[in-house]
Amino acid sequence: MKVREGCFVLMLICAVPLSTAGQDTTTTTQSPPVKAGRNVFDLTFGSFEANPNRPSSSNSADVLAPGELQLEYGFSRDWGTDHDRQNLLGGELRVGVWRNIELRWGGNSFVENESPGSNEQGFGDQYLSAQYRFHEQTEEIPALALSYAIKFPTGDESRGLGSGRTDHAFTFLASKDIHKITIDFNAGYQLVGQEGADGYNQNAATILTFSRTLYGPLTGMAEISSETRLGDQPAFATTLWGLSWRVRRQLVLDSAIDVGITKGAPHKRILFGLTYAIARIHSRQQRGSQKGGKGR
């Protein structure tokens, strides 16, 4: 979630002149005419505002509108409990499918593991996720959703680039705006494949995130997350503090630091990234020429 593909996307985005900030960059690419009665698909670029989940670990219960296509991508560096370090490039591609359903494909497109006397680099694990929002936010009730994700062992386990196992995650999500603060709550149940054996280890994870606009395009967020014991790994908790900056409607940049606050937790992690609203895909019926007359 390769390196060349991820970097190419970043270069394309950064190549857009900053002087376009605040301007309407909406453009539409239409499909060529086809026979009458067929549905065709159009791409409208710059037609909606980026709606990032980054840099927090939680996801909003709200989903993208049908046809909206959005990229979230970034870099992170993890400091392990000992002298191990890990660098990651990854993210996800999100698409609104129906009114309350969103699909996501993501993972790590580049993994680098650093340890004394060793350095391994390569492609990491990938995942596919679907989210269904079954209740939109009202004054009394938050937006509510359920999601399912499956992780595929595409990374090389022998080199530490992936887990070598298929995992499943089931998550309940709730999001509510209270005054000027947005609150996102995720509660998940995880089935993690066991190493060298059939079956799964199981644990639970919770994330609570608070975010608020600080000044103009600048948003701040604070988060606490925890996981219960997983096999031989002890339970732990971490806290994340982040900022995001809306450069323009379609582009948001972010950074954060995630710090372990209990014994056995990952020491710390820093991350930088972006969210880009790529385009809206919509269909229409093409009216073309027919026998005996002109199309309108």
C-alpha positions in Angstrom: 0.0 0.0 0.0 5.2 -0.6 -5.4 7.3 2.2 -4.3 7.5 3.7 -7.8 3.7 3.8 -8.0 3.3 5.5 -4.7 6.0 8.0 -5.4 4.5 8.7 -8.9 1.2 9.6 -7.3 2.9 11.9 -4.8 4.8 13.6 -7.6 1.6 14.2 -9.7 -0.2 15.7 -6.7 2.8 17.9 -5.7 3.2 19.1 -9.3 -0.1 20.9 -9.2 0.8 24.6 -8.8 0.1 25.9 -5.3 -1.4 29.0 -6.9 -4.5 27.0 -7.6 -5.3 26.8 -3.9 -8.8 28.0 -3.2 -9.7 27.9 -6.9 -12.3 25.6 -8.5 -10.3 23.0 -10.4 -13.3 20.9 -11.5 -12.9 19.3 -14.9 -15.0 16.6 -16.5 -13.8 13.8 -18.8 -16.6 12.3 -20.9 -16.6 8.9 -22.6 -16.9 8.9 -26.4 -20.3 8.5 -27.9 -21.8 5.0 -28.0 -24.9 3.4 -29.2 -28.2 4.7 -27.9 -29.6 3.3 -24.6 -26.2 2.3 -23.1 -24.9 3.5 -19.8 -21.6 5.4 -19.9 -19.3 6.5 -17.1 -17.9 10.0 -16.7 -15.1 11.2 -14.4 -15.4 14.6 -12.8 -12.1 15.8 -11.3 -12.0 18.2 -8.3 -15.8 17.9 -7.8 -15.8 17.1 -4.0 -13.9 17.8 -0.8 -11.3 15.4 0.6 -12.7 13.6 3.6 -9.7 12.0 5.4 -9.5 9.4 8.1 -5.7 10.0 8.3 -3.6 10.5 10.4 -5.7 8.9 13.2 -5.9 5.2 13.6 -9.7 5.3 13.7 -12.2 5.5 10.9 -15.2 7.7 10.7 -18.6 6.0 10.6 -19.5 8.2 7.6 -18.7 6.9 4.1 -17.9 8.5 0.8 -20.8 9.4 -1.5 -21.5 7.0 -4.3 -18.8 7.3 -7.1 -16.3 9.3 -5.0 -12.7 8.1 -5.4 -10.2 9.1 -2.8 -6.5 8.2 -2.0 -5.0 8.3 1.4 -1.2 7.6 1.5 1.8 8.3 3.7 5.0 7.4 5.4 5.6 6.1 8.9 8.6 5.2 11.0 8.2 2.9 14.0 10.6 2.5 17.0 10.2 -1.0 18.4 10.6 -2.0 22.1 14.3 -3.0 21.5 16.6 -1.7 18.8 14.4 -2.6 15.8 13.1 0.1 13.5 10.5 -0.1 10.7 9.8 2.3 7.8 6.5 2.0 5.9 5.0 3.5 2.8 1.3 2.7 2.4 -2.3 3.8 2.5 -5.6 3.0 0.9 -7.8 3.7 -2.0 -11.4 4.4 -1.0 -14.5 4.4 -3.2 -18.1 5.1 -2.4 -20.1 2.3 -4.0 -23.7 2.9 -2.9 -25.4 5.4 -0.7 -24.2 3.9 2.6 -21.5 1.5 1.4 -17.8 2.1 0.9 -15.0 -0.2 -0.3 -11.3 0.2 0.5 -8.1 -1.5 -0.8 -4.9 -0.8 1.0 -1.8 -2.0 2.7 2.0 -1.4 2.7 3.6 -0.9 -0.7 7.0 -0.7 0.8 8.4 -2.1 4.1 11.9 -1.6 5.5 13.0 -3.5 8.6 16.1 -2.2 10.4 17.9 -4.2 13.1 21.5 -4.5 14.2 23.3 -6.2 11.3 20.2 -6.6 9.2 18.1 -4.6 6.7 15.2 -6.1 4.7 13.1 -4.2 2.2 10.2 -5.1 0.0 6.4 -5.3 -0.6 4.1 -5.7 2.4 0.7 -7.2 3.2 -2.5 -5.9 1.6 -6.1 -5.8 2.8 -9.7 -5.3 1.4 -12.4 -3.7 3.5 -16.1 -2.9 3.3 -18.1 -0.5 5.5 -21.8 -0.2 5.8 -23.3 2.9 7.5 -26.7 1.8 8.9 -27.6 5.1 10.6 -26.8 8.7 9.6 -26.0 11.3 12.3 -28.9 13.1 13.9 -29.0 15.6 16.7 -29.5 12.8 19.3 -27.8 9.8 17.7 -24.3 9.5 16.1 -23.6 8.1 12.7 -23.3 4.3 13.1 -21.6 1.7 10.9 -20.2 -1.8 10.7 -17.0 -2.8 8.8 -15.2 -6.0 7.8 -11.6 -6.3 6.6 -9.5 -9.2 5.4 -5.7 -9.0 5.3 -3.8 -11.0 2.7 -0.3 -12.3 3.4 1.4 -10.8 0.3 4.6 -9.8 2.1 7.5 -12.1 2.5 7.2 -13.6 6.0 10.7 -15.1 6.0 12.1 -11.5 5.6 9.8 -10.0 8.1 7.9 -8.0 5.4 4.5 -9.6 6.2 2.8 -11.9 8.8 2.4 -14.9 6.4 -1.1 -15.3 7.7 -4.6 -14.2 6.7 -6.4 -12.0 9.3 -10.0 -10.8 9.7 -11.3 -7.8 11.6 -14.9 -6.9 12.5 -15.5 -3.3 13.7 -18.3 -1.2 15.1 -18.0 2.5 14.4 -19.7 5.6 15.8 -19.1 9.3 14.9 -20.7 12.4 16.4 -20.2 16.2 16.1 -20.6 17.8 19.5 -20.3 21.6 19.3 -17.1 22.1 17.3 -15.5 18.7 18.2 -15.8 15.5 16.1 -15.7 12.2 18.1 -15.0 8.9 16.4 -15.2 5.6 18.3 -14.2 2.2 16.9 -14.5 -1.1 18.7 -13.1 -4.1 16.9 -12.8 -7.9 17.2 -9.8 -9.4 15.4 -9.0 -12.9 14.2 -5.3 -13.1 13.7 -3.8 -16.2 12.0 -1.5 -18.2 14.2 2.1 -18.7 13.2 2.9 -22.3 12.1 -0.6 -23.6 13.1 -4.2 -23.7 12.0 -6.8 -21.4 13.6 -6.7 -17.9 14.9 -5.7 -15.9 18.0 -8.3 -13.4 19.0 -8.4 -10.1 20.7 -10.3 -6.8 20.9 -9.2 -3.3 20.0 -10.8 0.1 20.8 -10.0 3.6 19.5 -11.4 6.9 20.7 -10.5 10.0 18.6 -11.3 13.7 19.2 -10.7 16.3 16.4 -11.3 20.0 16.1 -10.6 22.8 13.7 -7.9 25.0 15.4 -7.6 27.8 12.9 -8.8 28.1 9.3 -7.5 25.0 7.4 -5.7 23.6 10.4 -7.2 20.7 12.4 -5.9 19.1 15.5 -6.6 15.6 16.9 -6.0 13.6 20.0 -6.5 9.8 20.3 -6.2 6.9 22.7 -6.3 3.3 21.6 -5.8 -0.1 23.2 -5.7 -3.8 22.4 -6.2 -6.8 24.6 -3.7 -9.7 24.9 -3.0 -11.5 21.6 -1.3 -14.8 22.0 2.0 -14.1 23.7 1.7 -10.4 23.1 0.6 -8.4 26.2 -2.3 -5.9 26.2 -1.2 -2.4 25.5 -2.4 1.2 25.0 -1.0 4.1 22.9 -1.9 7.8 22.4 -1.7 9.7 19.2 -1.5 13.5 18.6 -1.8 14.9 15.1 -2.4 17.8 12.8 -3.9 18.1 9.3 -3.7 21.1 6.9 -6.2 21.5 4.1 -4.2 22.9 1.2 -7.2 23.1 -1.0 -10.6 21.4 -1.3 -9.2 18.2 -2.8 -5.9 18.0 -0.8 -5.1 17.6 2.9 -1.7 17.1 4.4 -1.1 15.5 7.8 1.4 14.5 10.4 1.2 12.8 13.8 3.1 11.0 16.6 1.9 7.8 18.3 3.4 7.0 21.6 3.1 3.8 23.8 1.8 4.5 27.3 1.9 1.0 28.8 4.4 -1.7 29.2 4.8 -3.8 26.0 3.4 -1.1 23.8 5.2 0.0 20.6 7.7 2.7 21.7 6.7 5.4 19.3 5.7 6.1 15.7 5.8 9.2 13.5 3.8 9.6 10.3 3.3 12.0 7.5 0.9 11.7 4.6 -1.8 13.1 2.4 -5.4 12.7 1.4 -6.5 13.5 -2.2 -10.0 13.5 -3.6 -9.3 12.1 -7.0 -12.6 12.2 -8.9 -16.3 11.4 -8.9 -17.4 8.5 -11.1 -21.0 8.8 -12.3 -23.1 7.0 -15.0 -25.6 8.4 -17.5 -27.6 7.0 -20.4 -26.1 7.9 -23.7 -28.6 9.1 -26.3 -27.0 8.5 -29.7 -28.2 8.1 -33.3 -30.9 5.5 -34.0 -32.4 4.3 -37.3 -34.9 6.6 -38.9 -33.9 9.8 -37.1 -31.4 11.8 -35.1 -30.6 11.4 -31.5 -31.2 14.4 -29.2 
